[in-house]
Amino acid sequence: MLLRYLCVQHAQQNPGKIRKNSEKSNKIMSNPFFIRVNGRGLEVLRIPGGCVDKPELVFLHEGLGSISLWKDFPARVAAATGSPVTVYSRYGSGNSDPLAAPHSVRYMHDEALRDLPQVLTQLDIQNPILIGHSDGASIATIYAGANRDHKGPPPLGLALLAPHVFVEDLSVANISEARSRFETTNMCDKLGRHHRDPARTFWGWNNIWLHPDFRRWNIEEYLPRITCPILAIQGLDDEYGTMAQVEAVKRQSCGTVEILTLADCRHSAHRDQPDATLEAITRFVNTIAGNNFAGKVSSLH
């Protein structure tokens, strides 16, 4: 117990050491391995934590993301918080099995209600903190708001980077522009560094977001059912979403919601403003870990 307390207190009282610890983070990264979920092979990476009994952080990537596209950010978070980290590439992404059929309008619901609970159960992850980016943030939102509809463990908190809870014209316009770039530049080659089948990954994401039926996609119904704390991070220069997204999260969620707005930041806060994003997530995780520890102490008296 004393060790748990000291780990939390150290991170809260010594934020200046975050950068120093983060520089060592790559040394503790494990090797990716595979699990089977709903008959599909998923690529998984687990990074050990430096403190015992800290909540596990589960990273959920963007629509064109993967384990490798997070780069060293999950390892930096693990080093800064002392929490163990799990990162995985969803079906159709990274080195996971490629898509066998186009996404449906409910593909993020399927991930949140069918695949994510099984990932957490297979890896024996109890009471996770979900850290989602873009599509991953939407999946985390659905998962937390539909906790009674699946058998996965309830999350202790959500860190949502550039979440989508409804479709905006800005999103559609720039996803359409991404299609033009994919067709006229070497974008496919660049994605090929991170995906087994970059063309199928791209078209799976792009086609469904530009499908007419997807304009009605909306997950605001899940927000009032979320009672855990939320950290919502939004870049002011985000080409795929506006402040209306995180404002909807704050207005409709039943738990506490902290919004971090970042200038000079586009859609990927962990790449455009990595230090500010790291510090905010570290503070958020350590607050939850501290509260969880306090609850365990009080229950012993």
N, C-alpha and C positions, 0 to 999 in steps of 0.2 A: 504493500500500500504506500509506504513512504517513497518508494521508487517512482510509482505512478505520479504522486504529488510533485516530486522534485522535477520530473520530466516536464510536466505542464508549467510549473512555476518558472523553470529555466527558460523555456521558450517565450513566456509572456514577459519576463523581466529583462531578457537579453536579446531584443530584436536585432541588434547590431551584429550578432553572431550568425544570423541567418545566411548571409552571403558566404561567410567562411565555411560553414557546414555544407552549403550547397555545392561548393567547388569540389568536394569530396564525394558527391552523390553518385557519380557514375561507377565508383568502385564497388557499390553494394548491389548493382543491378544483377538480377538473375537472368537465366537464359529463357527465351520463350518456349512454351510447350503447348500441347493441344488437348482440348477436351471435346467431347461430343455432346451437342445439345440439339434435341429434336432431329437427330440423325445427321447433323452437320458438324464438320470440324471447325472449331474456333481457336484462334491463336490467342494465347494468354501469356502475360508477363506479370510476375509478382516480385515486389521489392520489399525486403525486410524492413521493419521499423526499428528504431533505436530504443524504444521504451516498451515495457510490458503493459498489456491491457489497454493500449490506446485503440480507439476505434479504427477499423480498416477503411481506407479511402478507395473508392471504386471510380475510375475514370471512364467516361462515356464520350466517345469522339464525335466530331461533326460528320456531316453527310459524306464527304469525301475523305474522311480521316481514317487513321489506323494507329496501331501501336507506334510505329516508327515516326509518324507525323507529329506525335506529341513531343518528339525529340527528348531532351533531358528534363522537361518540366516535371513529370511525375516523380522522378528521382530527386529533384530539388525540393519538392513538397515533402517527400518522405524524410529527407534529411532535416528539413526545417521544423517539421512537426513531431518527428519521432514515431509517426504512425506508419504501419505497413500499408502498402499500396498495391492494388490490382488494376491492371490495364488489359483490355482485350479488344481485338478487332471483331466487329460484328460480322455476321453472315454477309458475304459479298464484298468485304473490305479486307485490306491487308493481305496476310497469308491465310486467312480463313477461307473456307470453301467459297468459290465464286457463285454468283447468282445463277440459278437455273431457270428463273422466270422473272418477269417484270415485277416491281414493287406494286402493291395495291395502295389505295389512299390511306389505309389503316396500317401501313407498315411500321410506323412508330408505336402504335398501339400493340402490334404483335411483338415487337421487341420488348416493350415494357411489361406486358402481361403474360407473355409466354416464355421468351428466351432469358431475360434478365433474372427472373426468379430462379430459374434452373441453374444459371451460372453461379449465383450466390449460394444456392443450396449445395451444388457439387463441390464448391471450393470452401464450404463450411464458414462462410462469412456471416457473422452475427451483427445486427445493428450497424450497418454501414453508413458512412457519409458519402453521398453520391456527388461527384464532381463532373458535370456535363457541359459540353460545348455545343451550341447550335442545335442540331438534331439530337445530340446526346443530352442536352439540357431539357429538351421537350420530352424525351424518353424518361428522364429522371422525374419530371413533373407528373407525367401520367402514372408512373410507378408509385410515387408517394401518394397521389390523390386517389388511387384505386387499390389501396392496400388491402381492402376487404375482398377484392376480386381475384387475388392471387395468393399463393402460399409462400411468397418470399418474406424475408425478415423486414420489419419496418425500419425505414431510415432514421438516423438520429438528426440528420440535417441535409440540406441541398445547397451546393455551390453551383449556381447557374451562370454560365458565361454565354452572353448573347443568345438567350432563349427565344424560341418562337412559340407563342401560344395561339396565334392566328396568322393568316397570310396577309402580307402587305403588298401594295403595288410595287414598292421599292424592291422587295425580295424578288418578285417575278421578273422585273425588268433586268436586274443584274444576273439572275440565273439564266435568262435568255441571252444576255451578253456573254456569259460563260460558255454557252453552247457555241457561239461564234468563235470564241478563242480556241475551244477544243478542236473545231473543224479547220482552223486556219493557221494554228501555231503548233509548237512542239509540246503542248500541254500534255498530250497523251504520254509522251516519253518521260516527262517529269513525274507524272502520276505512276508510271511504271516502276519507279524506284521504291514505291510504297505499297503497290497492289499486285496481286498475282495476275489479274485480268483488268487492267486499267480502263479499257473501253467499256466492259460490262459494268464496272463500278460507276463510271461517270454517267453512262446512259441510264442506269438504274435510278440514280439520284435525280438527274436532270429531267428525264421524261416525266416522272411522277410529279415533280414540283411544277412543271409547265402544263400538266394535264388540266383541262377545264374543270373537272370534278374536284381537283385539289384546292381550288379557290375557296371552297366552302369548309375546308379543314379548319377545325377550331378545337382547342383543348381547355378552354376557360372553365368548363364545367368541373374540372378536377381541382381547380385552385381552392375553392372553399373547403375541400376535404383535407387539405394539407395543414397539419398542426405543428410540424417540426420547424425549426428555424431555417431561414433561407438567406443566403448571400447572393444577390443578383448583380452581375458585373456587365456593364454596357459601354462600348466605345462610342464616342460621339460621331465618329466618322464611319461607323459600320455601314457597309454597302448592302447588307442583307436585312437590316432591321433598324427600327427607331426606338426611342425611349418609351414609346407607347407599349412595347412588349413588357419591359420590367415594371412600368407603372401599373399595368394590368395585374401582374404578379403581386405587387405590393397592395393594391386596392382590394383584391379578392381573396388572398390567402388568409387563413385563420391563425397561422403562426407569426412570429416576429419576422420581418423582412428588412434587411439592410441593403440599400442600393449603393453601389460604387460606380460613379460615372467617370470615365477616363477620356481626357482630351488626347489628341494625336493618336487615336486608337481606332482601328478598323474592326473587322469581324472577329479577329483572334487576339484577345487581350493577353493571353499567355505568350504570344509572340511579339506583339507590338509594345506592350507595357509589362514585361515579365516580372520586374521587381515589385511594382505596385500590386500586381495580381498575386504574386507569391506571398507578400506580406499580408494582404487581406485574407487570403485563404488560410494562412498560418494562424492568424488571430481568430478567425472563425472556428477552425478546428480545435484550437486550444481552449476556447471558451466552452465549446460543447464538451470536450474531454474533461475540463475542470468541473463543470456542472454535473456530469455523469459521475465523476469521482466523489463529489460532495454528497450525491444521493446515496452512494454505496456506504460512505462513512456514517451518515445519519441513520441508515437502516441497521447498523451494528450496535447502536446505543439503545 
